[in-house]
């Protein structure tokens, strides 16, 4: 038995989370586009518009075809993407209506952050995609980060395009939602980031098993970040392309290929902290804490490690006595 496995980058508005626990994922961090069903947030469709009320969320708590007894993962979330007017992902067809909050001025930052936290968000997500459109100006980004920190919340960034990961770091962002993949970062930059930032892996999105140039750059950056002592969290960007609904063995193998040991991978899956923020990856008080169980003993052969992790199940501690012989469990599809 292990602490509940965490996927630190999912998009619940784009998937049904019901299969996740049976496939090993006990906790998820939603990084944009989802809040608990029936919640509402003010949205600005342009910098000068008055806020309007919109509905966010992945839908009704009981989806069609979902068993009433389905055990859902413990969920923490970021709320809306905070972006420059016209910035990523507002132009993307997959972005749910109302999921992007434009922050035009530094004076708008506090309200944008406060609205997410008022709905129960544990973290704040900003987007810095210079390849897709405008990005938050430095003063606006600094105001968002400063107010979030004043409120005790870490800030994560989608950083894409030349120079954007460094911009996030220099602004005091606490974590990158993706291992940097647009460019090879210098060793000194990576060493500085490793002292203060966390990175969420999301390696498999670059080719889904058919490695691309972005995959190769990300693995190279992650290898050096990990070697420098940086905090690595397992995350998949679930909802982005053909990713398995559960523990992703391709992601595990990519982490191993980037130099993480089996123990390092387990740490990346069971993190309870994000840097110095100690409780943001756990749900509110009273949330059921699921644990992860695996079939059989950990193999001595490193080549069999990801297959062993693929047998993971997330269950309530109260159900441990009902499991019987774990060696009889069928592993999930890989």
N, C-alpha and C positions, 0 to 999 in steps of 0.2 A: 504494500500500500504506500502511495506517495501523495503529497499535497496535490490538489487539483491542477491538472495541466491547463495552461493559459494559451490561447491564441490572441496575441496582442495587437492584431490588426484584422478586423472583420468589418463587413458592411451588412448589418442585419436587415436593412431595407431592401436588399437585393437577394436574400436567401431565406429559407426556412430553417431556423436553428434546431428544430426538433431532432434531427439525426445526430447532432454533434456529440451528445453525451455517450451514446452507444458506441461512438467511434473515437472516444478517448478525450474529448475536450470538455473540461469542467467549468472553465471560465473564459469569457470573451471580453475584449475591449473593442467597442464599436468606435471607429474613427471617422465619423461623419455621415449624416443623413438619417439618423435614427434617434428617437427618444421613446420612452415608454408609451404604449398606445394611448390615444386620446389626449396626449399632451399637445400644447400649442405654444408657438413662439411668434414674436413679432418679426416680420421680414421686410427688408427694404429692397424693392425691385430696382431702384436706382438711388444714387446718393441723396437726392432731394425729396424722395417720396416719403409720405407718412407711413409708419409701420402698419401692416395689415396682419390679421390673424390667419394662420394657415394650420392645417393638420399635418403633423409629422408622424412617422412610425411605420413599422413593418406590417401593420394591419391589425385585425382583431386578435386577441390573445389565443383564441381557438381557431386555427385555420382549417379550411375544408380538408378532410382526410387525415388530420393529425389526431392520433389517439388521445383521449382525454387524460390518460395517465402519463403522457410524454413528460420526461424530466428535461427541463430546459437548463442550459448552462447559466451560472452566475454571471450577471452582465453589468459592466460599467461602460460609460459612454462619454463622448465628447460633445454631442449635440450638433449644431450646425457647423459647416465649414466657414471659417472667417476668412474672407478674401477681399482683394481689391475689387472695386466696381468693374464688372466684366471679366473678372479673373476666373481661373480654374477652380472648380469644375463647372461653373455656371453654363458653359457652352456645351457640355457633354450631355448626350441623350440619356445616359444612365442615371444622372443625378436626379433624385426625387424632387418633386416640386417643393419649394420652401426649404431645401436643405442647405442653401448657401446664404450666408449673411454678408452683405457688402459693408465694409468698414472704410469710409472715404476719408475721414479726418481723425487725427489723434483724439479729438474730443468725443468721438463716437465709440472709442475703444472700451471704456468702462461699461457702458450699457450693453455692448455686444457680449462681453464676458459675463456680466451679471445675469443676463437672460439665460445663458446656458447653465450656470450654476444654480439658478433658481429652480430649474427643472430637474436638478439632481445630477448634472454632469460632474464627473470627477476630474476631467482633464479638459484642456482647450486645444482645438486643432486649427492651425493656420495653414494656408496654401501659398506656396512660393514656386509656381511653375512658370519660369521665364520662357519656356518653349511654347506655351499655350496662350499667352496673353499677359495683361498687366499683373504686376505683383504689388504687394503692400509696400508703400514707401517706408523708409527706415524709421521715420518718426512715428508712423502709425503702428508698425510692428513693435517698436520699443514700448509704446503705450499699452498695447495688448499684453505683452509679456510682463511689464511692470505691474499692471493692475491684477493680472492673474496671480502673480506671485504674492501680491498684497493680500489676495483672498485665499492663499494657501493652495493654489492649483498649479500643476505643471503645464507647460505648453509643448505640444508636439507640432512638427511641421512636415508637410509634404514638400520636399525640396527637389526640384527637377530643373535641369538646365544649368549651363555653366555658371558657377559662382553662387548658386542658390544655397547649397549646403553650408558654405562659409558664411553667407549672410545670416542664415538662421543661427549659427553658432555665435557670431559676433553680437547678435541681438539678445542673447541670453536664453534662447530656446533650449529646453531640457532634453528633448529626444527627437530623433528623426523617425518618421513613420515608415521610411524605407531605407535600407542600406543605400548610400549614394551610388548611383549607377550611370549618371550622365558623363562623368569624367573621373579620371584617376586623381585622387587627392594626394597632395604631398605628404611625406612622412611627418613633417613637423606639424602640419595641420591636423593630421590624424592623431598624433600624440596629444595635442592640446585638447581635441574633442574627447579623447578617451578619459581625460582627467575630469570631465564635467558632464558629458552627455551619455545618453543611452541610445542605441540603435535597435530598431525592430527589423528583423532579417528580411523577409519577403523576397527571397532569392528566386523561388520557383516561378514567379510571375513572368520572368524573362525567358520565355520559351516553353514553359510547362513541360519540361523534360527534354526539350531540344534547345540546348544552351545557345544564347545569342551573345553579341558583343556586350550588351548591357549586363548580361549575366556574368560574363568574365570580368568586367570592371567591378561589379558589385562584390564578387567573391574576393578579388584582389584587395579591394578596400576593406572588406570585413576581416580578412585574414590579418591585415596589419593593425586594424582597430582592436581586434581581440588580443593580438600579441602585445599591444600596448596597455592592456588591462581594462579596456572599455567594457561597459555593460551591454550584453547582447540579449535581446528578448526574442523568443520564437514568435513569429507572426507571418501570416500568409497573404493578407489582402483578400480574404475570402469574399467572394462575390465578383471578383475580377477575373473572368475567364474560367477555363475548365479546371478548377481546383477541387480536390476531394472534400466532401462534407465531413470533416473530422481530421484526425492527425494526418499530416501530409508527409509520407515517407520520402518523397523527392526533396522536400524542404529539409528534412532531417539529414539526408545524405549530402545535400549541398552544404549544410553547416559543418558536417564532418569533413567535407572536402576543403572547407575554409580554415581548417586547423583546430576546430573545437574538439575536445575529447568527449567521450560518452558522458562523463560527469558534467562537463560544461554544457552539453545539450540539455541534460536534466535540469540544471540550474536555469537555463533559458526558458524552460517550460514551466517552472514552478516559482518564478519570481513573485514576490509579494510587494516589492517596492519598485519605484521608478526613480533611480538616483536617490536623492535625499528625501523624496516624498514616500513615506512609509506605508500608507494605507490606501493609496488611490487605486490600486489594482484589485481591491476587494469591494464587494457590494455593501449596501447599507447595513447597519446593525439589524439583526433579525433575519437576514438573508441566509438560506440554508447553504452551508459550506460543503460542497461535494469533494470527494476524494477520488484519486485515480488508482485503479488496480490493474495489474498486468498478469498475463498468464505465464506461469513457470518462473524459473530463476533467470536473472540477468545472464546472458550468454558471455562466456569468456572471449569468444571470437568477435572482434569489432565488426566484422563484415555482417554478422547476424544481428547487430544492435538495432538497426532501424526496423527490421522485421519484428523483433521483440516489442519495440514500442508500438508497433501496429496492432498489437493485441490489447491495447489499453481500453478500459471502460471507465467512465465517470459515474459514480454512484453516491447515494447518501450514506454516511457512516452507519445509519440505522439499518441499512440493508446488507451490511457486511456478513451477517450471520446467515443470510439466505443464499449466498453465492455457492456454497458447497466447494467442490473441487475445481479450482480455477483452471486446471489443466484440461477440462472438458469444454471450455468456452471456445466457440468458433471465432477466429480472428476476423476483423472487418476486411472489406475489400481494400487492396492497396492502391 
